[in-house]
Amino acid sequence: MYRFQHIELLVLLGLIPLLLVLFLLVLRWKKTRIQKIGDPQLVKQLIKRYSPAKFAVKFFLTLAGIAAVILAICNLQKPGERENINRKGVDVMIALDVSKSMLAEDMKPSRLQRARQLVSRLMEKMENDRIGIVLFAGRAYVQMPLTTDHGAAKMYLQNADPDAVPTQGTVIGEALRISNTAFNSKERKFKSIILISDGEDHDPQALQLTKSLAADGVMVNTIGIGSPEGVPLIDRTSNEVKKDAEGNAVITKLNEGELQQLAKETRGIYIHLDDTESAANALKAQLDTIEQKAFSDDTFLHYQSYFQWFLAAGLLLLLLEIFISERKPRRT
């Protein structure tokens, strides 16, 4: 089955009808100008060597050339042969806190941005593992199910922000529960949840849930983001310090105690994020202690691209347009 590699760029074909409308407007303008010049017979004599047909041919060659170049950019592809690739790895759900407190800048450029950097770096070290993403604040949502397509995972990661979860808060318990539903319930191993949060709001349900997670063979590793001392939370709309009902500055603090206990109850580790690389290495080393399972990844070896044919046709059409004159040949 054929596909366009960059299907989103097909929107550029919308230029074609716009150019066609422009062409019709130019024809109308030319006709109006000719009528305003003066005597029709005199005008006809003055432009006797001008060829409206050639003008139209040049335009449609240009139009076809532009369309061909756009299709070349979109890159039509045909899938090659399938190959079953056997992998050994673990299933990892990344539960990422996207509450507004994660926008605090006690970690530059922000807690959330540092968390994204950590996840992206960790993915590069987990090429044989399946990864899924859960975003949570006042509610938890599966952003991406378990997959070996880490490129797609990174794209989803870039969209992780407070706007992705309309309800604010920090429901760690629900994030853990939603993450656990992504795993195979029949297995009692090969599974881990990486929880990344400032743990600002205490969630008693989270600690209660760890017992069932441990029974299901899920290791919870937690990453603490931010400073225990706390920093004022900035309102992004006004760029001023956010204040409570009593007019006091809202301080957002890292709750390390809860995150540490969650990890301890499930044989995981807690890491306070300071250095992205060392945190990623520590997480990878911990995940390597989990027994790995073998699974088949049915994938395409390659895609055969056809962009060069469209590009060659487009350039040929545009080059041909240059050498066509709008003037009629002289009669001998």
Contacts in CASP RR format, 6 or more apart in sequence:
PFRMAT RR
TARGET T0000
AUTHOR 0000-0000-0000
METHOD contacts of the structure
MODEL  1
MYRFQHIELLVLLGLIPLLLVLFLLVLRWKKTRIQKIGDPQLVKQLIKRY
SPAKFAVKFFLTLAGIAAVILAICNLQKPGERENINRKGVDVMIALDVSK
SMLAEDMKPSRLQRARQLVSRLMEKMENDRIGIVLFAGRAYVQMPLTTDH
GAAKMYLQNADPDAVPTQGTVIGEALRISNTAFNSKERKFKSIILISDGE
DHDPQALQLTKSLAADGVMVNTIGIGSPEGVPLIDRTSNEVKKDAEGNAV
ITKLNEGELQQLAKETRGIYIHLDDTESAANALKAQLDTIEQKAFSDDTF
LHYQSYFQWFLAAGLLLLLLEIFISERKPRRT
1 78 0 8 1.000
1 79 0 8 1.000
2 76 0 8 1.000
2 77 0 8 1.000
2 78 0 8 1.000
3 76 0 8 1.000
3 77 0 8 1.000
3 79 0 8 1.000
3 303 0 8 1.000
4 10 0 8 1.000
4 74 0 8 1.000
4 75 0 8 1.000
4 76 0 8 1.000
4 77 0 8 1.000
5 74 0 8 1.000
5 75 0 8 1.000
5 76 0 8 1.000
5 77 0 8 1.000
5 303 0 8 1.000
5 305 0 8 1.000
6 73 0 8 1.000
6 74 0 8 1.000
6 75 0 8 1.000
7 74 0 8 1.000
9 70 0 8 1.000
9 73 0 8 1.000
9 74 0 8 1.000
10 70 0 8 1.000
10 74 0 8 1.000
12 70 0 8 1.000
12 73 0 8 1.000
13 67 0 8 1.000
13 70 0 8 1.000
15 66 0 8 1.000
15 70 0 8 1.000
16 63 0 8 1.000
16 66 0 8 1.000
16 67 0 8 1.000
19 62 0 8 1.000
19 63 0 8 1.000
19 66 0 8 1.000
20 63 0 8 1.000
23 59 0 8 1.000
23 63 0 8 1.000
34 40 0 8 1.000
34 43 0 8 1.000
34 47 0 8 1.000
37 43 0 8 1.000
48 328 0 8 1.000
49 327 0 8 1.000
49 328 0 8 1.000
49 330 0 8 1.000
50 326 0 8 1.000
50 327 0 8 1.000
50 328 0 8 1.000
51 326 0 8 1.000
51 327 0 8 1.000
51 328 0 8 1.000
54 324 0 8 1.000
54 325 0 8 1.000
54 326 0 8 1.000
54 327 0 8 1.000
54 328 0 8 1.000
55 326 0 8 1.000
57 324 0 8 1.000
58 321 0 8 1.000
58 324 0 8 1.000
58 326 0 8 1.000
61 317 0 8 1.000
61 318 0 8 1.000
61 320 0 8 1.000
61 321 0 8 1.000
61 324 0 8 1.000
62 317 0 8 1.000
62 318 0 8 1.000
62 321 0 8 1.000
64 314 0 8 1.000
64 317 0 8 1.000
65 313 0 8 1.000
65 314 0 8 1.000
65 315 0 8 1.000
65 317 0 8 1.000
65 318 0 8 1.000
66 314 0 8 1.000
66 318 0 8 1.000
68 310 0 8 1.000
68 311 0 8 1.000
68 313 0 8 1.000
68 314 0 8 1.000
68 317 0 8 1.000
69 310 0 8 1.000
69 311 0 8 1.000
69 314 0 8 1.000
69 315 0 8 1.000
69 318 0 8 1.000
71 307 0 8 1.000
71 310 0 8 1.000
72 307 0 8 1.000
72 308 0 8 1.000
72 309 0 8 1.000
72 310 0 8 1.000
72 311 0 8 1.000
72 314 0 8 1.000
73 307 0 8 1.000
74 307 0 8 1.000
75 305 0 8 1.000
75 306 0 8 1.000
75 307 0 8 1.000
76 305 0 8 1.000
76 306 0 8 1.000
76 307 0 8 1.000
76 310 0 8 1.000
77 303 0 8 1.000
77 304 0 8 1.000
77 305 0 8 1.000
77 306 0 8 1.000
78 303 0 8 1.000
78 304 0 8 1.000
78 306 0 8 1.000
79 300 0 8 1.000
79 303 0 8 1.000
79 304 0 8 1.000
80 300 0 8 1.000
80 301 0 8 1.000
80 302 0 8 1.000
80 303 0 8 1.000
80 304 0 8 1.000
81 300 0 8 1.000
81 301 0 8 1.000
82 298 0 8 1.000
82 299 0 8 1.000
82 300 0 8 1.000
82 301 0 8 1.000
83 299 0 8 1.000
83 300 0 8 1.000
83 301 0 8 1.000
84 296 0 8 1.000
84 297 0 8 1.000
84 298 0 8 1.000
85 296 0 8 1.000
85 297 0 8 1.000
85 298 0 8 1.000
85 299 0 8 1.000
86 294 0 8 1.000
86 295 0 8 1.000
86 296 0 8 1.000
86 297 0 8 1.000
87 128 0 8 1.000
87 148 0 8 1.000
87 294 0 8 1.000
87 295 0 8 1.000
87 296 0 8 1.000
87 297 0 8 1.000
88 128 0 8 1.000
88 292 0 8 1.000
88 293 0 8 1.000
88 294 0 8 1.000
88 295 0 8 1.000
89 128 0 8 1.000
89 129 0 8 1.000
89 130 0 8 1.000
89 190 0 8 1.000
89 292 0 8 1.000
89 293 0 8 1.000
89 294 0 8 1.000
89 295 0 8 1.000
90 129 0 8 1.000
90 130 0 8 1.000
90 190 0 8 1.000
90 191 0 8 1.000
90 192 0 8 1.000
90 287 0 8 1.000
90 290 0 8 1.000
90 291 0 8 1.000
90 292 0 8 1.000
90 293 0 8 1.000
91 129 0 8 1.000
91 130 0 8 1.000
91 146 0 8 1.000
91 182 0 8 1.000
91 183 0 8 1.000
91 184 0 8 1.000
91 190 0 8 1.000
91 191 0 8 1.000
91 192 0 8 1.000
92 126 0 8 1.000
92 129 0 8 1.000
92 130 0 8 1.000
92 131 0 8 1.000
92 132 0 8 1.000
92 191 0 8 1.000
92 192 0 8 1.000
92 193 0 8 1.000
92 194 0 8 1.000
92 287 0 8 1.000
93 131 0 8 1.000
93 132 0 8 1.000
93 133 0 8 1.000
93 134 0 8 1.000
93 146 0 8 1.000
93 179 0 8 1.000
93 180 0 8 1.000
93 182 0 8 1.000
93 183 0 8 1.000
93 192 0 8 1.000
93 193 0 8 1.000
93 194 0 8 1.000
94 119 0 8 1.000
94 131 0 8 1.000
94 132 0 8 1.000
94 133 0 8 1.000
94 134 0 8 1.000
94 193 0 8 1.000
94 194 0 8 1.000
94 196 0 8 1.000
95 134 0 8 1.000
95 136 0 8 1.000
95 140 0 8 1.000
95 172 0 8 1.000
95 175 0 8 1.000
95 176 0 8 1.000
95 178 0 8 1.000
95 179 0 8 1.000
95 193 0 8 1.000
95 194 0 8 1.000
95 195 0 8 1.000
95 196 0 8 1.000
95 197 0 8 1.000
96 115 0 8 1.000
96 119 0 8 1.000
96 133 0 8 1.000
96 134 0 8 1.000
96 135 0 8 1.000
96 136 0 8 1.000
96 157 0 8 1.000
96 160 0 8 1.000
96 196 0 8 1.000
96 197 0 8 1.000
97 115 0 8 1.000
97 136 0 8 1.000
97 137 0 8 1.000
97 170 0 8 1.000
97 172 0 8 1.000
97 175 0 8 1.000
97 196 0 8 1.000
97 197 0 8 1.000
97 198 0 8 1.000
97 199 0 8 1.000
97 225 0 8 1.000
98 112 0 8 1.000
98 135 0 8 1.000
98 136 0 8 1.000
98 137 0 8 1.000
98 160 0 8 1.000
98 161 0 8 1.000
98 162 0 8 1.000
98 164 0 8 1.000
98 165 0 8 1.000
99 136 0 8 1.000
99 137 0 8 1.000
99 138 0 8 1.000
99 162 0 8 1.000
99 165 0 8 1.000
99 168 0 8 1.000
99 169 0 8 1.000
99 170 0 8 1.000
99 198 0 8 1.000
99 200 0 8 1.000
100 137 0 8 1.000
100 162 0 8 1.000
100 168 0 8 1.000
100 233 0 8 1.000
101 111 0 8 1.000
101 170 0 8 1.000
101 198 0 8 1.000
101 200 0 8 1.000
101 233 0 8 1.000
101 252 0 8 1.000
102 110 0 8 1.000
102 111 0 8 1.000
102 112 0 8 1.000
102 115 0 8 1.000
102 162 0 8 1.000
102 197 0 8 1.000
102 198 0 8 1.000
102 225 0 8 1.000
103 110 0 8 1.000
103 111 0 8 1.000
103 112 0 8 1.000
103 162 0 8 1.000
103 233 0 8 1.000
103 234 0 8 1.000
103 236 0 8 1.000
104 110 0 8 1.000
104 111 0 8 1.000
104 198 0 8 1.000
104 226 0 8 1.000
104 230 0 8 1.000
104 231 0 8 1.000
104 233 0 8 1.000
104 234 0 8 1.000
104 252 0 8 1.000
105 111 0 8 1.000
105 231 0 8 1.000
105 234 0 8 1.000
106 226 0 8 1.000
106 227 0 8 1.000
106 230 0 8 1.000
106 231 0 8 1.000
107 114 0 8 1.000
107 225 0 8 1.000
107 226 0 8 1.000
107 227 0 8 1.000
107 273 0 8 1.000
108 114 0 8 1.000
111 198 0 8 1.000
111 225 0 8 1.000
111 226 0 8 1.000
112 160 0 8 1.000
112 161 0 8 1.000
114 225 0 8 1.000
114 273 0 8 1.000
114 276 0 8 1.000
115 196 0 8 1.000
115 223 0 8 1.000
115 225 0 8 1.000
115 273 0 8 1.000
116 157 0 8 1.000
116 158 0 8 1.000
116 160 0 8 1.000
117 276 0 8 1.000
118 196 0 8 1.000
118 223 0 8 1.000
118 273 0 8 1.000
118 276 0 8 1.000
118 279 0 8 1.000
118 280 0 8 1.000
119 157 0 8 1.000
119 196 0 8 1.000
120 154 0 8 1.000
120 157 0 8 1.000
121 276 0 8 1.000
121 277 0 8 1.000
121 280 0 8 1.000
122 194 0 8 1.000
122 280 0 8 1.000
122 283 0 8 1.000
122 284 0 8 1.000
123 131 0 8 1.000
123 150 0 8 1.000
123 151 0 8 1.000
123 153 0 8 1.000
123 154 0 8 1.000
124 150 0 8 1.000
125 280 0 8 1.000
125 281 0 8 1.000
125 284 0 8 1.000
126 150 0 8 1.000
126 284 0 8 1.000
126 287 0 8 1.000
127 150 0 8 1.000
128 292 0 8 1.000
129 148 0 8 1.000
129 287 0 8 1.000
130 146 0 8 1.000
130 147 0 8 1.000
130 148 0 8 1.000
130 295 0 8 1.000
131 144 0 8 1.000
131 146 0 8 1.000
131 147 0 8 1.000
131 148 0 8 1.000
131 150 0 8 1.000
131 153 0 8 1.000
132 142 0 8 1.000
132 143 0 8 1.000
132 144 0 8 1.000
132 145 0 8 1.000
132 146 0 8 1.000
132 147 0 8 1.000
132 153 0 8 1.000
132 182 0 8 1.000
133 142 0 8 1.000
133 143 0 8 1.000
133 144 0 8 1.000
133 153 0 8 1.000
133 156 0 8 1.000
133 157 0 8 1.000
133 160 0 8 1.000
134 140 0 8 1.000
134 141 0 8 1.000
134 142 0 8 1.000
134 143 0 8 1.000
134 175 0 8 1.000
134 178 0 8 1.000
134 179 0 8 1.000
134 182 0 8 1.000
135 141 0 8 1.000
135 143 0 8 1.000
135 160 0 8 1.000
135 164 0 8 1.000
135 165 0 8 1.000
136 165 0 8 1.000
136 170 0 8 1.000
136 171 0 8 1.000
136 172 0 8 1.000
136 174 0 8 1.000
136 175 0 8 1.000
136 178 0 8 1.000
137 162 0 8 1.000
137 165 0 8 1.000
137 167 0 8 1.000
137 168 0 8 1.000
137 169 0 8 1.000
137 170 0 8 1.000
137 171 0 8 1.000
138 165 0 8 1.000
138 167 0 8 1.000
138 168 0 8 1.000
138 169 0 8 1.000
138 170 0 8 1.000
138 171 0 8 1.000
138 174 0 8 1.000
139 165 0 8 1.000
139 166 0 8 1.000
139 167 0 8 1.000
139 171 0 8 1.000
139 174 0 8 1.000
140 165 0 8 1.000
140 171 0 8 1.000
140 173 0 8 1.000
140 174 0 8 1.000
140 175 0 8 1.000
140 177 0 8 1.000
140 178 0 8 1.000
140 179 0 8 1.000
141 164 0 8 1.000
141 165 0 8 1.000
141 178 0 8 1.000
142 178 0 8 1.000
142 181 0 8 1.000
142 182 0 8 1.000
143 156 0 8 1.000
143 159 0 8 1.000
143 160 0 8 1.000
143 164 0 8 1.000
144 152 0 8 1.000
144 153 0 8 1.000
144 156 0 8 1.000
145 182 0 8 1.000
146 182 0 8 1.000
146 183 0 8 1.000
147 153 0 8 1.000
148 297 0 8 1.000
162 168 0 8 1.000
169 201 0 8 1.000
170 197 0 8 1.000
170 198 0 8 1.000
170 199 0 8 1.000
170 200 0 8 1.000
170 201 0 8 1.000
170 203 0 8 1.000
171 201 0 8 1.000
171 203 0 8 1.000
171 205 0 8 1.000
172 195 0 8 1.000
172 197 0 8 1.000
172 199 0 8 1.000
172 201 0 8 1.000
172 203 0 8 1.000
172 205 0 8 1.000
172 206 0 8 1.000
172 258 0 8 1.000
172 262 0 8 1.000
173 203 0 8 1.000
173 205 0 8 1.000
173 206 0 8 1.000
173 209 0 8 1.000
174 205 0 8 1.000
175 195 0 8 1.000
176 193 0 8 1.000
176 195 0 8 1.000
176 206 0 8 1.000
176 209 0 8 1.000
176 210 0 8 1.000
176 213 0 8 1.000
176 220 0 8 1.000
176 262 0 8 1.000
177 209 0 8 1.000
179 193 0 8 1.000
180 193 0 8 1.000
180 213 0 8 1.000
180 216 0 8 1.000
180 218 0 8 1.000
183 191 0 8 1.000
183 216 0 8 1.000
183 218 0 8 1.000
185 216 0 8 1.000
187 217 0 8 1.000
187 293 0 8 1.000
188 216 0 8 1.000
188 217 0 8 1.000
189 217 0 8 1.000
189 290 0 8 1.000
189 291 0 8 1.000
189 293 0 8 1.000
190 290 0 8 1.000
190 291 0 8 1.000
190 292 0 8 1.000
190 293 0 8 1.000
191 216 0 8 1.000
191 217 0 8 1.000
191 218 0 8 1.000
191 219 0 8 1.000
191 290 0 8 1.000
192 218 0 8 1.000
192 219 0 8 1.000
192 220 0 8 1.000
192 221 0 8 1.000
192 287 0 8 1.000
192 290 0 8 1.000
193 213 0 8 1.000
193 218 0 8 1.000
193 219 0 8 1.000
193 220 0 8 1.000
193 221 0 8 1.000
194 221 0 8 1.000
194 222 0 8 1.000
194 223 0 8 1.000
194 283 0 8 1.000
195 220 0 8 1.000
195 221 0 8 1.000
195 222 0 8 1.000
195 223 0 8 1.000
195 259 0 8 1.000
195 262 0 8 1.000
196 222 0 8 1.000
196 223 0 8 1.000
196 224 0 8 1.000
196 225 0 8 1.000
196 273 0 8 1.000
197 222 0 8 1.000
197 223 0 8 1.000
197 224 0 8 1.000
197 225 0 8 1.000
197 259 0 8 1.000
198 224 0 8 1.000
198 225 0 8 1.000
198 226 0 8 1.000
198 252 0 8 1.000
198 253 0 8 1.000
198 254 0 8 1.000
198 255 0 8 1.000
199 224 0 8 1.000
199 254 0 8 1.000
199 255 0 8 1.000
199 258 0 8 1.000
199 259 0 8 1.000
200 252 0 8 1.000
200 253 0 8 1.000
200 254 0 8 1.000
200 255 0 8 1.000
201 255 0 8 1.000
202 255 0 8 1.000
202 258 0 8 1.000
203 258 0 8 1.000
206 258 0 8 1.000
206 262 0 8 1.000
207 258 0 8 1.000
207 261 0 8 1.000
207 262 0 8 1.000
207 265 0 8 1.000
210 220 0 8 1.000
210 261 0 8 1.000
210 262 0 8 1.000
210 265 0 8 1.000
210 266 0 8 1.000
211 265 0 8 1.000
213 220 0 8 1.000
213 265 0 8 1.000
213 266 0 8 1.000
214 265 0 8 1.000
214 266 0 8 1.000
214 267 0 8 1.000
217 266 0 8 1.000
218 266 0 8 1.000
219 266 0 8 1.000
219 267 0 8 1.000
219 268 0 8 1.000
219 286 0 8 1.000
219 290 0 8 1.000
220 262 0 8 1.000
220 263 0 8 1.000
220 265 0 8 1.000
220 266 0 8 1.000
220 268 0 8 1.000
221 263 0 8 1.000
221 268 0 8 1.000
221 269 0 8 1.000
221 270 0 8 1.000
221 271 0 8 1.000
221 283 0 8 1.000
221 286 0 8 1.000
221 287 0 8 1.000
222 259 0 8 1.000
222 260 0 8 1.000
222 262 0 8 1.000
222 263 0 8 1.000
222 268 0 8 1.000
222 269 0 8 1.000
222 270 0 8 1.000
222 271 0 8 1.000
223 259 0 8 1.000
223 270 0 8 1.000
223 271 0 8 1.000
223 272 0 8 1.000
223 273 0 8 1.000
223 279 0 8 1.000
223 283 0 8 1.000
224 254 0 8 1.000
224 256 0 8 1.000
224 259 0 8 1.000
224 270 0 8 1.000
224 271 0 8 1.000
224 272 0 8 1.000
224 273 0 8 1.000
225 254 0 8 1.000
225 273 0 8 1.000
226 254 0 8 1.000
226 272 0 8 1.000
226 273 0 8 1.000
227 253 0 8 1.000
227 254 0 8 1.000
228 253 0 8 1.000
228 254 0 8 1.000
228 256 0 8 1.000
229 253 0 8 1.000
230 251 0 8 1.000
230 252 0 8 1.000
230 253 0 8 1.000
230 254 0 8 1.000
231 251 0 8 1.000
231 252 0 8 1.000
232 241 0 8 1.000
232 242 0 8 1.000
232 249 0 8 1.000
232 250 0 8 1.000
232 251 0 8 1.000
232 252 0 8 1.000
233 241 0 8 1.000
233 242 0 8 1.000
233 249 0 8 1.000
233 250 0 8 1.000
233 251 0 8 1.000
233 252 0 8 1.000
234 240 0 8 1.000
234 241 0 8 1.000
234 242 0 8 1.000
235 241 0 8 1.000
235 242 0 8 1.000
241 249 0 8 1.000
241 250 0 8 1.000
242 249 0 8 1.000
242 250 0 8 1.000
243 249 0 8 1.000
243 250 0 8 1.000
244 250 0 8 1.000
254 272 0 8 1.000
256 270 0 8 1.000
256 272 0 8 1.000
259 270 0 8 1.000
260 270 0 8 1.000
262 270 0 8 1.000
263 269 0 8 1.000
263 270 0 8 1.000
264 270 0 8 1.000
268 286 0 8 1.000
269 282 0 8 1.000
269 283 0 8 1.000
269 286 0 8 1.000
271 279 0 8 1.000
271 282 0 8 1.000
271 283 0 8 1.000
273 279 0 8 1.000
END
